[in-house]
Structure formats: structure tokens, C-alpha cells
Amino acid sequence: MSLLSHDRYCQEIITQNDLVRAALRGADLSATVPTCPDWTIAQLAVHLSGAHRGVAERVRNRDTEFIVPKGVPGVEGAESFDAAGLDAWLAEGAQMVAEALAEAGPDVDVWTFGREQKTSFWARRMTHETVMHRADAFAAVGADYTVDADVAADCLDEWLEIITAPQVLAFKPALAELAGPGRTLHLHATDTDPAVNAEWLIDSTTSPLTWRRAHEKAAVAVRGPMSDILRVLYRRLPADSPGVEIVGDRSVLDVWLEKAAF
């Protein structure tokens, strides 16, 4: 369930994308992204703006069935942009998807790979696509990364919803390998206001796993700042990083980090 308003998501896409752009100004576009080692910084930017543009087109077309992508207009050749051109292209892509989603509103029927077949899914998805690729951009340039607690908590909720969605499980049956005896995780953000309720219990003793916001005992607990907890779960930050505390059976967390990929 989305925690933020549709308008907030549309604005957050722009806000997060602007932070990506700011981080990449002056960066070596040919440098490798450490959290996505198959990509250069230029390829990361192309991927992100390509996602924005692809969703903008899907929303504008009101596609209600899955259509095999034939490529995103404007992507071909984008990696040859100079720094100024790539920055402008990033800005344009985010504006395109934010405007398409704002014009449509949250309740228009459109195909998604989640349970919810509405434009609201894509507003949320593009927000958190940008949030996490901002983590990649910041890692590439050595910048300190934080994200507002309510946005980070919603991002983590969305990730758990995605990997338990029937469409995703059918597409990626390997997610069933998360299941095993005693595989429970507790996540506890230590730097948030109590109103955020930033604690989760993930029970992957069965497939599909279940989860809830809760303060409950588990085989392993992961504690730390909200932004760090999010990056650990998204495999953008090593679990043994300073400030992150792991209590209990580390092997349960290791299985999760190995298998919970999409």
C-alpha cells in the first residue's frame, strides 16, 4: 500500500532526479558504478532516463496489456552525449514521466507488473527507481547518501510488495528459494520518528514470504539508520558497514541478500 500521495510521488521523481544530476556534474562519465559494476556512470544515467521515458510512453498510451518494448525513443545514441547533453536528457526524461503521471492521476487503468494495475503503481515505482539509482550515482562519486525517512520506508515496503507479487514470482521463480526453516528477519531503523513505524518482520519460512511492520523477534535482526537499512536490503551497501548492526543468525541475512534479487 502506497504511503505517499500521488502528487508527492510525481514531485519526488523530479527531486530525486535533480539530486542524481547534481551528483554527476563534473563526474567522469566513463567511470564504473561500484554498486552496478557492469555499468559506467553514463550507462546508469541512460538506464534511469530510459526507464522514465518508457513509463511516460506507457502512461500516455494508456497501455492495459503488456507490450514487448521495442526500445525507448531517444535512448539510442544517448551514451555519446557530453556531460551537458546527458544532464539535459536526464532532466527531460524525469519531467516527461512526472508530467504524464500528474496529468493521468493515480487511478487510470494501465498495465503493471504488480498487483495494482493503475497509474499509481508507476508513480511509486518511478519514485523508488530514482531513489535507488541515486544511491548508485552517489556511490559512484563518493557522496554521502541519505533519503527522507518516509520515502525510504515506502521504498522498502514497495520492494517487499514487488518480490511477493504473483506476476513477479511467475517471472522469477528463483525467488521461491528464499523460503527455508527459521528464515525470519527483523529490520529496525534507529534514526526515525516513532510515527514512521520503521520496523519490519519478514517471514520467509514459507513461499511466498510474508511481511509486516512490526517489532518482533526473528532469527536475525538488522539495525541502523533508515537509509542504510534500505541500501543493505537493496544490496547497495555491505551489511557489515559501520553503523549497521547485525544480531543473530547472519546466514539468514546472507541467504536473503543472495536470493532476493529482481
N, C-alpha and C positions, 0 to 999 in steps of 0.2 A: 504494500500500500504506500503510495506516494506521501511524503511528509511535507513537501513544499508545494506552493501554489504553481499553477501553470505559468502565470506571469513571472514568478520568481525563477522558474527554470529557464524561461526564454532570456531573462536578463543575465542569469548566471552563465549561460553559454557564452555571451559576449564578455562578461567579466573574466571568466577563466581563460578564454582565448586571448584576451588582451594581456593577461599575465604570461601566457606562453610567448606571445610576440615580444614582450619586453625582455624576457629571459634570453631569447635567441638573437636579439640585436647585438651585433659585434661578434657573435659566435662563429667558429669555424664550421661551416655547414657540412663539410666532409668528415667531421669527427664522428666517432662511433658513440651511440647512445648506450651507456653501460647497462641500463635495465632492459634494453631491447637490442642486444648485441648484433643482430642481423641488420640493423638499420643505421644509417647515418642520420645526423640531425635533419638534413634536407628531406630524407625519406620519411622521418617521423612527421614533419610538417605536411608533406604531401598526403600521408595517410590520414592525418587528422582532418585536414580541409577536404579531402576526398570523401570522408565519412559525412561531414557536414553537408556537402553538396549533394551526395547521394540521397540522404534523408530529405533534404529540401525538395528534391525532384519527386520522391515518392509521395510526400505530403501534398505537394502541389497537384500531382496527378490523381490523388485520392485512390491509390492502388489498394485494392482489398484482397488481392491474391499475390502470392509470391511470384515475382518475375525475376528470372535469372539476370543478374546485372550484365550489361553489355559494355560496361565501362562508364565512368563518370565524365561528363563533358568538361573539358578544360584541364583534366588531370595529365593527359599525355603531354609530355614536354615540360611539366611544372618543375621537375628536378633541375632543369637547366636555368631556372630563374636566378638572377643575382639576389643578394640579400634584400634589397629594397623591393624587388619584384615578388619575392616569396612572402615578405611581410604583408604587402598589399593583398596578395592572394589569400593568405590566412584570414585577414580581416574581412575580405569579401565573402568567403565561404561561411564564416560564423554569422555574418549579417544575413546571408541568404536563408539559412536554416532557422534562425531566430524569427525572421520576418514571416516565413512560411508557417511556422508553428503558431505564432501570435495571431496571424490572420485566420487560421483554421480554428483556433480554440482547442480545448482539451478533449472534446467529445466526438470528433469526426471519425467515422469508421476508416481504418487503414490497416493493411497487413503489418504484423509484427511477429517476432519470434518468441514472444512471451505470452502469458495468459491473457493479457489485456490487449484487445485489438482496436486500440484507439490512438489518436494523435498524442494523448497524454503520455503514452509509453515512450514515444520518440523524444518528447521534450525532456523527460527524465533521463533517457538513455544518452542523448547527446550532451546533456549537462555532465554526466559522470564519465562519459568517454573523454570529455575535455579535461575534467578534474584529474583523471589518472594519467593522461598523456602530458598534462602539465607536470606531474611528478617525474615523468621521463625527461622532459625538457629541462627541469631544474637539476636533475641528476647529471645530465649531460654537461651543464655549465657550472656545476658545483654550488648551486644556490640552495639555501635553506628552504625547506618546503613545509608549509602549514596550510590548512584549509579550515574554514569555519566549521565548528563542531556539528551544527545541524546539517550542513551539506555532507560532511564526511560520514555521519551516522546514516543518512539516507543512502549514500553511495554504498555503504556496507550492506544495508538492507537489500538494496537492489541486486547486488552481487549474489546474495543468498537466494533471492527470488529467481534470478536467472538460472542458476545451476540446479534448481529444483523444478523448473518449468517442464511440463511434458514434452513440448516441442524440442527443447534443448536436450533432454535426456534421450529422446529418439535420435537426434542428430549426433550426439556424442555419448554412446552407451558406456564408454570407459568411466564416466562419472559414477557408475554403479560400484566401481572398485573402491570408492570412499567408504563403503559400508564395512563394518567389522566389529567384533565383540569389544566392548569397552571404549569405543571411539566417541568420546564426548569432549567438547571444548567449551571453555568459558572465556569470553573476551570482556575485558574491563578497561574502559578508558578512564584514566586517573585525573584528567585535567578539565573535565566538562562540568557545567552546571547540572545539578541533580534533575532539573526539568528535562534535560536531553535524554535521560534514562539510557546512558551509553554503556549498557552491559548486554551481552548475548549469551545464550546457551545453545550450542549446536550439537544435535544428537545424530550422529551418523552410524549408529549401531544397526540401522536398517536402511534399505534403499527404497524410495528416495529418503534422504535425510530430512529431519525436521529442525526447526529453529524457532526461537522466541526471544524477545527482550526479557531478560531475567537475571537475577543474581542467584545462581545455583552452583553447587559443587559439580565438578567434572573431572575427567581423568587428567586433563591438563588445563591450566589457566594461563592466559597471556594478558599481561597488564602493561600499560604505558600510555603515553599521550594519544589522543584520538587520531591524529594524522599519522602517527607511527603504526598504530594498530591497523588502520586501513591499508597502509602500504605493505605491512607484513602479510596480510591476508591476500593482497593482490600480487604478492611476490615481487614487490618493488623495493623492499627493504629486508635485509637479513634479519632473521628472528633473534639473533644474538647481538643485535645492535645495542649500543649504550642507551639506557633509558627504557628498554623493553625487558620486562621480567617474565620468565617462564617458570611456572611452578607445576610440578607433577611429571607425568609421563611424556617426555619430549618426543618419543617415537610417534605418538598420536598426532602431534602437530606436524611432524615431518611427513607422515602419510598424507595429511591434508594438503600440505604445500606441494607435494608431488602430484597428487591426483586432481585437485580442484582447479583445473585449468580449462579455459574455453577459447 
